[in-house]
Amino acid sequence: MTTGYEQVSVEEVRDVLRNEHGVTDEEFLKNTKKVLVQKLVELNDKKVQDLADTLDAAEEEPDNSMTPYSESEAKESLPAYGSELWHEFVMRQFRDDELMDGAPTCDGCRRVIEVVLGPIISSELTHVTPPSVHNNGTATVGVQLRVLIQNPDHPLCNQVVQCAEVADVNKDNCDHPYHKYPSATAASRAEGRALRKLLRLRNIVTAEEVSEKAEVTDSDCEWQVDEPISDAQINVIDMMCKRLDMGVMEFINSGKRTYTEVETVTKTVAQRMIQELNKVQRKVKPRPETVGPYKKWR
């Protein structure tokens, strides 16, 4: 019988037990992965049952307007994951204080995903590019979520599903006062995007992604597709290649074109290169065979 933790390291299991379930007995945490996973599954099952009991009790209150998910209700009324009725069903699970002009908040998405899919077992930053004078004050943050699917109608029930997303924030695409905290806001936006993808919400963004400034076109800030690579993009490529122990120029030249200098790469192509590095980092794609180890290149 699979537990959904086959691809999770024993250290990650220990972290989940400490951080999500408050297990502090270090002697117990020294046990083998099999023992720790068995304990984690028991605690997850108890967490879901406690949540279901809470929701069942809440249903008895006459002034409760939401329609919560419970295991007993699922077989009768839970629509198929990703079906035409799924989006409307999920949106009904949000409370009034979790919606801003119809857009769900990141906090609301966290709660609802554990109700209709299963517990979030990890949330981590995959990379952070802080704002600087070289990137127009833009913070770029990547977030990866892992969810243990416990919805019996989900095609990946009892498995760990992961989703990664990235977001950027600067004064031109974020409203006051949140543009003052670009890295934190970018992290919330990236997490919100990952959450709504896991929830299979259609034609809607999270409240943290909504921005009046982003809807206003500023011609002075626009750049053409043939503009050269930015310093920020060069720094991101260098940082990720170093982390992956990949030669920068070898990676840049592993595609169809050959570049003698990194400065001749366009912004559009640089974006694709960063996307490829993200896929290699997340092990979605293999490392290019022609790329050697990282070495000082400038």
C-alpha positions as CSV (number, residue, x, y, z in Angstrom):
1,M,0.0,0.0,0.0
2,T,1.4,3.4,-1.0
3,T,1.5,6.2,1.5
4,G,2.3,9.1,-0.8
5,Y,5.7,9.7,0.9
6,E,7.8,7.3,-1.2
7,Q,9.5,10.2,-2.9
8,V,9.9,12.2,0.3
9,S,13.2,12.1,2.3
10,V,13.3,11.0,5.9
11,E,14.4,14.5,6.9
12,E,11.4,16.0,5.2
13,V,9.2,13.6,7.0
14,R,10.8,14.7,10.3
15,D,10.3,18.4,9.4
16,V,6.6,17.8,8.7
17,L,6.2,16.0,12.0
18,R,7.9,18.8,13.9
19,N,6.3,21.8,12.1
20,E,2.8,20.5,11.1
21,H,2.1,18.2,14.0
22,G,4.2,19.5,16.9
23,V,6.2,16.3,17.4
24,T,9.1,17.3,19.7
25,D,10.4,13.9,20.9
26,E,13.8,13.8,19.3
27,E,14.3,10.2,20.4
28,F,11.2,9.2,18.5
29,L,12.3,11.3,15.5
30,K,15.5,9.2,15.2
31,N,13.3,6.2,14.1
32,T,13.4,4.8,10.6
33,K,11.5,6.4,7.7
34,K,8.9,3.6,7.8
35,V,8.1,4.2,11.5
36,L,7.9,8.0,11.0
37,V,5.7,7.8,7.9
38,Q,3.3,5.4,9.7
39,K,3.0,8.0,12.5
40,L,2.6,10.9,10.0
41,V,-0.2,9.0,8.2
42,E,-2.0,8.5,11.5
43,L,-1.7,12.1,12.4
44,N,-2.9,13.3,9.0
45,D,-5.9,11.0,9.2
46,K,-6.7,12.3,12.6
47,K,-6.3,15.9,11.4
48,V,-8.7,15.2,8.5
49,Q,-11.2,13.5,10.8
50,D,-11.1,16.4,13.3
51,L,-11.7,18.8,10.5
52,A,-14.6,16.8,9.2
53,D,-16.1,16.6,12.8
54,T,-15.7,20.4,13.1
55,L,-17.4,21.0,9.8
56,D,-20.2,18.6,10.6
57,A,-20.8,20.5,13.9
58,A,-20.8,23.8,12.0
59,E,-23.5,22.5,9.6
60,E,-25.9,22.4,12.6
61,E,-25.6,26.1,13.2
62,P,-28.6,27.9,11.4
63,D,-26.6,31.0,10.4
64,N,-23.8,29.2,8.6
65,S,-24.0,30.1,4.9
66,M,-21.0,28.0,3.6
67,T,-21.3,24.5,2.2
68,P,-18.4,22.6,3.8
69,Y,-16.8,19.4,2.4
70,S,-16.9,16.3,4.6
71,E,-16.1,12.7,3.7
72,S,-19.7,11.5,4.2
73,E,-20.9,14.3,1.8
74,A,-18.2,13.6,-0.8
75,K,-19.7,10.4,-2.2
76,E,-23.1,12.1,-2.8
77,S,-22.3,15.7,-3.8
78,L,-18.6,16.2,-4.5
79,P,-18.2,16.8,-8.2
80,A,-15.4,15.1,-10.2
81,Y,-12.1,16.9,-9.9
82,G,-11.7,19.4,-12.7
83,S,-15.2,18.8,-14.0
84,E,-17.6,21.6,-15.1
85,L,-19.2,21.7,-11.6
86,W,-15.8,21.6,-9.8
87,H,-15.0,25.3,-10.0
88,E,-18.4,26.4,-8.7
89,F,-18.2,23.8,-5.9
90,V,-14.8,25.0,-4.7
91,M,-15.8,28.7,-4.9
92,R,-18.7,27.9,-2.5
93,Q,-16.3,26.7,0.1
94,F,-14.8,30.2,0.6
95,R,-16.1,32.3,3.5
96,D,-17.2,35.9,2.9
97,D,-14.0,37.2,4.6
98,E,-11.9,35.0,2.2
99,L,-13.2,36.8,-0.9
100,M,-12.2,40.3,-2.1
101,D,-14.5,41.4,-4.9
102,G,-15.0,37.8,-5.8
103,A,-11.3,36.9,-5.8
104,P,-10.2,34.3,-3.2
105,T,-7.4,35.3,-0.8
106,C,-4.2,33.2,-0.4
107,D,-5.2,32.4,3.2
108,G,-8.6,31.2,2.0
109,C,-7.1,29.0,-0.7
110,R,-4.8,27.3,1.9
111,R,-7.8,26.4,4.1
112,V,-10.0,25.3,1.2
113,I,-7.4,23.1,-0.4
114,E,-7.0,21.1,2.8
115,V,-10.8,20.7,2.9
116,V,-11.4,19.6,-0.7
117,L,-8.1,17.9,-1.5
118,G,-5.9,17.2,1.5
119,P,-3.2,18.6,3.8
120,I,-0.4,20.8,2.6
121,I,2.7,19.0,3.7
122,S,5.3,21.5,2.6
123,S,5.6,25.0,1.2
124,E,9.1,26.2,0.3
125,L,10.8,29.0,-1.6
126,T,12.6,27.7,-4.7
127,H,14.4,30.9,-5.4
128,V,14.3,34.6,-4.5
129,T,15.7,37.5,-6.5
130,P,15.5,40.6,-4.3
131,P,14.7,44.1,-5.7
132,S,17.7,46.2,-6.7
133,V,18.6,49.3,-8.8
134,H,19.5,46.9,-11.6
135,N,16.1,45.3,-12.0
136,N,13.9,48.3,-11.5
137,G,13.1,47.4,-7.9
138,T,11.5,44.1,-9.0
139,A,11.4,41.1,-6.6
140,T,11.0,37.7,-8.1
141,V,10.0,34.7,-5.9
142,G,9.3,31.1,-6.7
143,V,7.2,28.9,-4.4
144,Q,6.7,25.1,-4.5
145,L,3.8,23.4,-2.6
146,R,3.3,19.7,-1.8
147,V,-0.2,18.4,-1.0
148,L,-1.1,14.9,0.2
149,I,-4.2,14.1,-1.8
150,Q,-6.9,12.5,0.3
151,N,-10.0,13.3,-1.9
152,P,-11.1,9.7,-2.8
153,D,-12.4,10.9,-6.2
154,H,-9.1,12.5,-7.2
155,P,-7.1,10.5,-9.8
156,L,-3.9,10.8,-7.6
157,C,-5.6,10.0,-4.2
158,N,-3.1,9.0,-1.5
159,Q,-0.2,10.5,-3.5
160,V,1.8,13.7,-2.9
161,V,1.2,16.3,-5.7
162,Q,3.5,19.2,-6.1
163,C,3.0,22.5,-7.9
164,A,5.5,25.3,-8.4
165,E,4.9,28.9,-9.4
166,V,6.7,32.2,-9.7
167,A,5.7,35.8,-9.4
168,D,7.3,39.2,-9.6
169,V,6.4,42.5,-7.9
170,N,7.5,46.1,-8.4
171,K,6.0,49.5,-8.0
172,D,4.4,49.3,-11.5
173,N,2.4,46.1,-10.9
174,C,1.5,46.4,-7.3
175,D,-0.7,48.8,-5.4
176,H,0.0,50.9,-2.3
177,P,1.1,49.9,0.4
178,Y,2.0,46.4,-0.7
179,H,4.6,47.6,-3.3
180,K,6.7,48.6,-0.3
181,Y,7.2,44.9,0.5
182,P,7.9,43.4,-2.9
183,S,9.6,40.1,-1.9
184,A,6.8,39.2,0.6
185,T,4.1,40.2,-1.8
186,A,5.7,38.2,-4.6
187,A,5.9,35.2,-2.4
188,S,2.1,35.5,-1.6
189,R,1.3,35.9,-5.3
190,A,3.4,32.9,-6.3
191,E,1.8,30.7,-3.6
192,G,-1.7,31.9,-4.6
193,R,-1.0,31.0,-8.2
194,A,0.1,27.5,-7.1
195,L,-2.9,27.1,-4.9
196,R,-5.4,28.0,-7.5
197,K,-3.7,25.7,-10.0
198,L,-4.0,22.8,-7.5
199,L,-7.7,23.8,-6.9
200,R,-8.3,23.9,-10.7
201,L,-10.0,27.3,-10.5
202,R,-10.8,28.7,-13.9
203,N,-10.7,32.3,-15.2
204,I,-9.9,33.8,-11.7
205,V,-6.9,35.2,-9.9
206,T,-6.2,35.4,-6.2
207,A,-6.8,38.7,-4.4
208,E,-3.1,39.2,-3.9
209,E,-2.6,39.2,-7.7
210,V,-5.2,41.9,-8.4
211,S,-3.6,45.3,-9.1
212,E,-5.0,48.5,-10.5
213,K,-1.6,49.7,-11.5
214,A,-0.9,46.5,-13.5
215,E,-3.9,47.4,-15.7
216,V,-2.5,50.8,-16.6
217,T,0.0,50.7,-19.5
218,D,3.1,52.9,-19.0
219,S,4.9,53.1,-22.3
220,D,8.1,54.2,-20.6
221,C,8.2,50.9,-18.7
222,E,7.5,48.7,-21.8
223,W,10.3,46.8,-23.5
224,Q,10.4,45.3,-26.9
225,V,11.1,41.6,-27.5
226,D,14.4,42.3,-29.2
227,E,15.9,44.2,-26.2
228,P,19.1,42.6,-24.7
229,I,19.2,40.5,-21.6
230,S,19.0,42.5,-18.3
231,D,21.6,42.4,-15.5
232,A,19.0,40.9,-13.3
233,Q,18.4,38.0,-15.7
234,I,22.2,37.5,-16.0
235,N,22.5,37.3,-12.2
236,V,19.6,34.8,-12.0
237,I,21.1,32.5,-14.7
238,D,24.5,32.7,-12.9
239,M,23.0,31.9,-9.5
240,M,20.9,29.0,-10.8
241,C,23.8,27.5,-12.8
242,K,26.1,27.7,-9.8
243,R,23.4,26.0,-7.6
244,L,23.1,23.3,-10.3
245,D,26.9,23.1,-10.9
246,M,26.4,23.9,-14.6
247,G,28.7,26.0,-16.7
248,V,27.0,29.2,-17.6
249,M,28.2,29.7,-21.2
250,E,27.9,26.0,-21.9
251,F,24.3,26.1,-20.8
252,I,23.5,29.3,-22.8
253,N,24.9,27.5,-25.9
254,S,23.1,24.2,-25.3
255,G,20.2,25.3,-27.4
256,K,19.9,26.0,-31.2
257,R,21.8,29.3,-31.2
258,T,25.5,30.0,-30.3
259,Y,26.3,33.0,-28.3
260,T,29.9,34.4,-27.9
261,E,28.8,36.7,-25.1
262,V,25.9,36.6,-22.7
263,E,25.0,40.2,-23.5
264,T,23.9,39.2,-27.0
265,V,21.0,37.1,-25.6
266,T,17.6,38.8,-25.8
267,K,15.3,39.3,-22.8
268,T,12.7,36.9,-24.3
269,V,15.3,34.1,-24.8
270,A,16.7,34.8,-21.3
271,Q,13.3,34.2,-19.8
272,R,13.1,30.9,-21.6
273,M,16.6,30.0,-20.3
274,I,15.5,30.7,-16.7
275,Q,12.4,28.6,-17.2
276,E,14.6,25.7,-18.4
277,L,16.8,26.1,-15.4
278,N,13.8,26.0,-13.1
279,K,12.7,22.7,-14.8
280,V,16.1,21.2,-14.3
281,Q,16.1,22.4,-10.6
282,R,12.7,20.8,-10.1
283,K,13.9,17.6,-11.9
284,V,11.1,18.0,-14.5
285,K,13.8,18.0,-17.2
286,P,17.2,16.3,-17.2
287,R,20.4,18.3,-17.1
288,P,21.8,19.0,-20.7
289,E,24.4,16.4,-21.4
290,T,26.7,18.9,-23.1
291,V,27.0,21.1,-20.1
292,G,30.0,20.7,-17.8
293,P,30.5,21.8,-14.1
294,Y,30.2,25.4,-13.0
295,K,33.3,27.6,-13.2
296,K,34.1,31.2,-13.0
297,W,33.2,32.8,-16.3
298,R,33.3,36.6,-15.9
